[in-house]
Amino acid sequence: MKHYIIAKLNEGIDRNELIVPVKEIFEETLQIPGVYSVKVMPCCIDRPNRYDIMIEIGMDKEALPAYDASAPHKKWKETYGGMLSAKTIFDCED
């Protein structure tokens, strides 16, 4: 399946400065059994009604509980959770 995190940053935060450190965090999820791909992408349009970052994680459905409990997931929430004005989580079949 694909697990998507689509995040809108608080005003004044530069999404382009966060791509590399966020990608480094999520690449650690590749160590979780059943997680097989990670992409971190900035939005290419600068409009107030757009979200800023999309994270796509390819994983087996059975890997979701391990991902939720993982250190990288907790680090993402602790480090960047306060910088988000909104987020959407979406899961779908590959």
OpenMM code with the backbone's topology and positions (N, CA, C; nanometers):
from openmm import Vec3, app, unit

residues = "MET LYS HIS TYR ILE ILE ALA LYS LEU ASN GLU GLY ILE ASP ARG ASN GLU LEU ILE VAL PRO VAL LYS GLU ILE PHE GLU GLU THR LEU GLN ILE PRO GLY VAL TYR SER VAL LYS VAL MET PRO CYS CYS ILE ASP ARG PRO ASN ARG TYR ASP ILE MET ILE GLU ILE GLY MET ASP LYS GLU ALA LEU PRO ALA TYR ASP ALA SER ALA PRO HIS LYS LYS TRP LYS GLU THR TYR GLY GLY MET LEU SER ALA LYS THR ILE PHE ASP CYS GLU ASP".split()
positions = [
    Vec3(0.0842, -0.1177, 0.0000),
    Vec3(0.0000, 0.0000, 0.0000),
    Vec3(0.0886, 0.1238, 0.0000),
    Vec3(0.0282, 0.2358, -0.0240),
    Vec3(0.0951, 0.3649, -0.0113),
    Vec3(0.0334, 0.4376, 0.1074),
    Vec3(0.1211, 0.4928, 0.1904),
    Vec3(0.0811, 0.5708, 0.3064),
    Vec3(0.1274, 0.7135, 0.2789),
    Vec3(0.0343, 0.8067, 0.2730),
    Vec3(0.0659, 0.9455, 0.2417),
    Vec3(0.0457, 1.0341, 0.3649),
    Vec3(0.1406, 1.1220, 0.3860),
    Vec3(0.1284, 1.2282, 0.4853),
    Vec3(0.1399, 1.3580, 0.4054),
    Vec3(0.0362, 1.4378, 0.4072),
    Vec3(0.0347, 1.5634, 0.3329),
    Vec3(0.0222, 1.6747, 0.4359),
    Vec3(0.1243, 1.7605, 0.4422),
    Vec3(0.1346, 1.8559, 0.5520),
    Vec3(0.1373, 2.0005, 0.5044),
    Vec3(0.0670, 2.0840, 0.5781),
    Vec3(0.0705, 2.2290, 0.5564),
    Vec3(0.1475, 2.2890, 0.6732),
    Vec3(0.2508, 2.3633, 0.6416),
    Vec3(0.3355, 2.4234, 0.7442),
    Vec3(0.2766, 2.5546, 0.7941),
    Vec3(0.3133, 2.5894, 0.9155),
    Vec3(0.2744, 2.7195, 0.9688),
    Vec3(0.3347, 2.8293, 0.8820),
    Vec3(0.2675, 2.9410, 0.8777),
    Vec3(0.3141, 3.0552, 0.7992),
    Vec3(0.4553, 3.0952, 0.8424),
    Vec3(0.5380, 3.1257, 0.7457),
    Vec3(0.6745, 3.1704, 0.7723),
    Vec3(0.7788, 3.0599, 0.7718),
    Vec3(0.7366, 2.9342, 0.7648),
    Vec3(0.8326, 2.8236, 0.7603),
    Vec3(0.8602, 2.7894, 0.6145),
    Vec3(0.9870, 2.7825, 0.5787),
    Vec3(1.0284, 2.7545, 0.4404),
    Vec3(1.0309, 2.6041, 0.4166),
    Vec3(0.9382, 2.5543, 0.3374),
    Vec3(0.9292, 2.4104, 0.3118),
    Vec3(1.0565, 2.3549, 0.2509),
    Vec3(1.1234, 2.4336, 0.1674),
    Vec3(1.2430, 2.3841, 0.0996),
    Vec3(1.3577, 2.3564, 0.1971),
    Vec3(1.3602, 2.4277, 0.3087),
    Vec3(1.4630, 2.4032, 0.4093),
    Vec3(1.4377, 2.2745, 0.4874),
    Vec3(1.3154, 2.2252, 0.4853),
    Vec3(1.2810, 2.1064, 0.5629),
    Vec3(1.2920, 1.9762, 0.4847),
    Vec3(1.2989, 1.9841, 0.3528),
    Vec3(1.2951, 1.8622, 0.2717),
    Vec3(1.4068, 1.7655, 0.3098),
    Vec3(1.5306, 1.8110, 0.3155),
    Vec3(1.6429, 1.7211, 0.3434),
    Vec3(1.6321, 1.6595, 0.4835),
    Vec3(1.6127, 1.7383, 0.5901),
    Vec3(1.6035, 1.6744, 0.7219),
    Vec3(1.4820, 1.5825, 0.7371),
    Vec3(1.3698, 1.6178, 0.6766),
    Vec3(1.2518, 1.5313, 0.6831),
    Vec3(1.2788, 1.4025, 0.6061),
    Vec3(1.3425, 1.4137, 0.4907),
    Vec3(1.3755, 1.2942, 0.4128),
    Vec3(1.4684, 1.2025, 0.4921),
    Vec3(1.5646, 1.2595, 0.5632),
    Vec3(1.6565, 1.1789, 0.6437),
    Vec3(1.5808, 1.1016, 0.7514),
    Vec3(1.4837, 1.1652, 0.8144),
    Vec3(1.4034, 1.0957, 0.9151),
    Vec3(1.3280, 0.9795, 0.8518),
    Vec3(1.2592, 1.0063, 0.7420),
    Vec3(1.1739, 0.9029, 0.6832),
    Vec3(1.2532, 0.7920, 0.6145),
    Vec3(1.3741, 0.8188, 0.5717),
    Vec3(1.4559, 0.7113, 0.5155),
    Vec3(1.4893, 0.6061, 0.6213),
    Vec3(1.4872, 0.6461, 0.7489),
    Vec3(1.5086, 0.5496, 0.8567),
    Vec3(1.3961, 0.4458, 0.8628),
    Vec3(1.2782, 0.4787, 0.8107),
    Vec3(1.1673, 0.3832, 0.8132),
    Vec3(1.1927, 0.2648, 0.7216),
    Vec3(1.2887, 0.2778, 0.6296),
    Vec3(1.3206, 0.1668, 0.5400),
    Vec3(1.3808, 0.0481, 0.6155),
    Vec3(1.4186, 0.0692, 0.7421),
    Vec3(1.4700, -0.0392, 0.8258),
    Vec3(1.3559, -0.1225, 0.8870),
    Vec3(1.2341, -0.0735, 0.8780),
    Vec3(1.1192, -0.1448, 0.9332),
    Vec3(1.0783, -0.2542, 0.8348),
    Vec3(1.0686, -0.3787, 0.8810),
    Vec3(1.0238, -0.4857, 0.7911),
    Vec3(0.8893, -0.4510, 0.7280),
    Vec3(0.8822, -0.4638, 0.5972),
    Vec3(0.7596, -0.4355, 0.5241),
    Vec3(0.7516, -0.2955, 0.4665),
    Vec3(0.8440, -0.2066, 0.5039),
    Vec3(0.8495, -0.0725, 0.4443),
    Vec3(0.9514, -0.0794, 0.3310),
    Vec3(0.9100, -0.0441, 0.2094),
    Vec3(0.9968, -0.0647, 0.0939),
    Vec3(1.0278, 0.0599, 0.0118),
    Vec3(0.9649, 0.1730, 0.0397),
    Vec3(1.0009, 0.2946, -0.0345),
    Vec3(0.9577, 0.4188, 0.0419),
    Vec3(1.0303, 0.5283, 0.0167),
    Vec3(0.9995, 0.6573, 0.0788),
    Vec3(1.0287, 0.7682, -0.0218),
    Vec3(0.9361, 0.8621, -0.0330),
    Vec3(0.9565, 0.9831, -0.1125),
    Vec3(0.9097, 1.1011, -0.0286),
    Vec3(0.9878, 1.2082, -0.0290),
    Vec3(0.9492, 1.3326, 0.0372),
    Vec3(0.9557, 1.4418, -0.0684),
    Vec3(0.8422, 1.5069, -0.0939),
    Vec3(0.8339, 1.6028, -0.2031),
    Vec3(0.7740, 1.7353, -0.1579),
    Vec3(0.8348, 1.8468, -0.2001),
    Vec3(0.7741, 1.9769, -0.1720),
    Vec3(0.6694, 2.0092, -0.2780),
    Vec3(0.5734, 2.0906, -0.2424),
    Vec3(0.4775, 2.1410, -0.3402),
    Vec3(0.5521, 2.2345, -0.4354),
    Vec3(0.5179, 2.2280, -0.5624),
    Vec3(0.5870, 2.3118, -0.6606),
    Vec3(0.5115, 2.4414, -0.6918),
    Vec3(0.3992, 2.4627, -0.6247),
    Vec3(0.3182, 2.5834, -0.6445),
    Vec3(0.3085, 2.6567, -0.5111),
    Vec3(0.3309, 2.7859, -0.5125),
    Vec3(0.3250, 2.8658, -0.3903),
    Vec3(0.1936, 2.9438, -0.3871),
    Vec3(0.0924, 2.8818, -0.3287),
    Vec3(-0.0383, 2.9454, -0.3110),
    Vec3(-0.0876, 2.9131, -0.1710),
    Vec3(-0.1628, 3.0028, -0.1115),
    Vec3(-0.2068, 2.9804, 0.0266),
    Vec3(-0.2982, 2.8593, 0.0447),
    Vec3(-0.3647, 2.8148, -0.0612),
    Vec3(-0.4554, 2.7011, -0.0477),
    Vec3(-0.3871, 2.5670, -0.0771),
    Vec3(-0.2539, 2.5673, -0.0867),
    Vec3(-0.1790, 2.4444, -0.1134),
    Vec3(-0.1113, 2.3946, 0.0143),
    Vec3(-0.0978, 2.2646, 0.0240),
    Vec3(-0.0173, 2.2052, 0.1300),
    Vec3(0.1283, 2.2124, 0.0861),
    Vec3(0.2215, 2.1927, 0.1784),
    Vec3(0.3627, 2.2201, 0.1504),
    Vec3(0.4494, 2.0976, 0.1214),
    Vec3(0.4248, 1.9896, 0.1904),
    Vec3(0.5099, 1.8705, 0.1787),
    Vec3(0.4217, 1.7471, 0.1685),
    Vec3(0.4621, 1.6534, 0.0813),
    Vec3(0.3956, 1.5243, 0.0736),
    Vec3(0.4994, 1.4161, 0.0951),
    Vec3(0.4680, 1.3257, 0.1870),
    Vec3(0.5539, 1.2125, 0.2162),
    Vec3(0.4786, 1.0883, 0.1722),
    Vec3(0.5422, 1.0087, 0.0883),
    Vec3(0.4820, 0.8848, 0.0398),
    Vec3(0.5675, 0.7689, 0.0893),
    Vec3(0.5049, 0.6777, 0.1613),
    Vec3(0.5752, 0.5603, 0.2114),
    Vec3(0.5089, 0.4366, 0.1527),
    Vec3(0.5883, 0.3560, 0.0847),
    Vec3(0.5387, 0.2288, 0.0341),
    Vec3(0.5610, 0.1225, 0.1399),
    Vec3(0.4541, 0.0531, 0.1771),
    Vec3(0.4675, -0.0486, 0.2811),
    Vec3(0.3591, -0.1546, 0.2667),
    Vec3(0.3867, -0.2703, 0.3248),
    Vec3(0.2832, -0.3719, 0.3382),
    Vec3(0.1841, -0.3236, 0.4431),
    Vec3(0.0571, -0.3564, 0.4271),
    Vec3(-0.0435, -0.3139, 0.5251),
    Vec3(-0.0062, -0.3583, 0.6656),
    Vec3(0.0521, -0.4757, 0.6752),
    Vec3(0.0876, -0.5317, 0.8052),
    Vec3(0.1996, -0.4535, 0.8739),
    Vec3(0.2728, -0.3699, 0.7989),
    Vec3(0.3831, -0.2924, 0.8550),
    Vec3(0.3353, -0.1631, 0.9218),
    Vec3(0.2101, -0.1252, 0.9017),
    Vec3(0.1609, 0.0021, 0.9553),
    Vec3(0.1732, 0.0132, 1.1077),
    Vec3(0.1366, -0.0887, 1.1854),
    Vec3(0.1534, -0.0759, 1.3310),
    Vec3(0.2997, -0.0567, 1.3722),
    Vec3(0.3919, -0.1265, 1.3066),
    Vec3(0.5347, -0.1101, 1.3381),
    Vec3(0.5819, 0.0300, 1.2995),
    Vec3(0.5350, 0.0793, 1.1868),
    Vec3(0.5686, 0.2163, 1.1456),
    Vec3(0.5161, 0.3168, 1.2493),
    Vec3(0.3892, 0.3015, 1.2897),
    Vec3(0.3291, 0.3944, 1.3867),
    Vec3(0.4076, 0.3989, 1.5180),
    Vec3(0.4641, 0.2861, 1.5575),
    Vec3(0.5373, 0.2775, 1.6841),
    Vec3(0.6865, 0.3068, 1.6689),
    Vec3(0.7314, 0.3356, 1.5483),
    Vec3(0.8751, 0.3479, 1.5206),
    Vec3(0.9352, 0.4792, 1.5707),
    Vec3(1.0647, 0.4753, 1.5929),
    Vec3(1.1393, 0.5951, 1.6343),
    Vec3(1.1320, 0.7061, 1.5291),
    Vec3(1.1470, 0.6756, 1.3986),
    Vec3(1.1375, 0.7844, 1.3004),
    Vec3(1.0004, 0.8526, 1.3007),
    Vec3(0.8945, 0.7760, 1.3141),
    Vec3(0.7602, 0.8345, 1.3168),
    Vec3(0.7448, 0.9249, 1.4388),
    Vec3(0.7934, 0.8795, 1.5539),
    Vec3(0.7872, 0.9615, 1.6748),
    Vec3(0.8732, 1.0876, 1.6606),
    Vec3(0.9910, 1.0724, 1.5988),
    Vec3(1.0796, 1.1877, 1.5777),
    Vec3(1.0126, 1.2914, 1.4877),
    Vec3(0.9479, 1.2470, 1.3804),
    Vec3(0.8748, 1.3360, 1.2898),
    Vec3(0.7703, 1.4151, 1.3676),
    Vec3(0.6914, 1.3458, 1.4478),
    Vec3(0.5848, 1.4116, 1.5224),
    Vec3(0.6405, 1.5094, 1.6263),
    Vec3(0.7449, 1.4674, 1.6973),
    Vec3(0.8027, 1.5538, 1.8015),
    Vec3(0.8737, 1.6754, 1.7425),
    Vec3(0.9480, 1.6540, 1.6328),
    Vec3(1.0282, 1.7611, 1.5741),
    Vec3(0.9446, 1.8573, 1.4909),
    Vec3(0.8520, 1.8047, 1.4128),
    Vec3(0.7809, 1.8878, 1.3158),
    Vec3(0.6325, 1.9070, 1.3442),
    Vec3(0.5779, 1.8322, 1.4374),
    Vec3(0.4347, 1.8433, 1.4673),
    Vec3(0.3917, 1.9850, 1.5010),
    Vec3(0.4741, 2.0578, 1.5758),
    Vec3(0.4418, 2.1947, 1.6134),
    Vec3(0.4533, 2.2942, 1.4995),
    Vec3(0.5135, 2.2521, 1.3891),
    Vec3(0.5290, 2.3396, 1.2727),
    Vec3(0.4140, 2.3240, 1.1731),
    Vec3(0.3230, 2.2317, 1.2005),
    Vec3(0.2156, 2.2019, 1.1058),
    Vec3(0.0873, 2.2738, 1.1430),
    Vec3(0.0283, 2.3390, 1.0454),
    Vec3(-0.1032, 2.3980, 1.0666),
    Vec3(-0.2129, 2.2985, 1.0300),
    Vec3(-0.1777, 2.1980, 0.9482),
    Vec3(-0.2733, 2.0941, 0.9097),
    Vec3(-0.1973, 1.9770, 0.8504),
    Vec3(-0.2590, 1.8597, 0.8595),
    Vec3(-0.2034, 1.7433, 0.7901),
    Vec3(-0.3160, 1.6490, 0.7546),
    Vec3(-0.2918, 1.5732, 0.6500),
    Vec3(-0.3857, 1.4726, 0.6033),
    Vec3(-0.3103, 1.3417, 0.5911),
    Vec3(-0.3707, 1.2348, 0.6378),
    Vec3(-0.3140, 1.1012, 0.6233),
    Vec3(-0.4072, 1.0251, 0.5298),
    Vec3(-0.3479, 0.9589, 0.4298),
    Vec3(-0.4264, 0.8850, 0.3317),
    Vec3(-0.3548, 0.7564, 0.2987),
    Vec3(-0.4261, 0.6448, 0.3011),
    Vec3(-0.3714, 0.5146, 0.2663),
    Vec3(-0.4486, 0.4582, 0.1485),
    Vec3(-0.3759, 0.3944, 0.0560),
    Vec3(-0.4412, 0.3329, -0.0588),
    Vec3(-0.3588, 0.2144, -0.1089),
    Vec3(-0.4211, 0.1333, -0.1872),
    Vec3(-0.3505, 0.0207, -0.2494),
    Vec3(-0.2535, 0.0753, -0.3544),
    Vec3(-0.1426, 0.0034, -0.3744),
    Vec3(-0.0458, 0.0410, -0.4789),
    Vec3(-0.1128, 0.0391, -0.6148),
] * unit.nanometer
topology = app.Topology()
chain = topology.addChain("A")
for resn in residues:
    res = topology.addResidue(resn, chain)
    for name in ("N", "CA", "C"):
        topology.addAtom(name, app.Element.getBySymbol(name[0]), res)
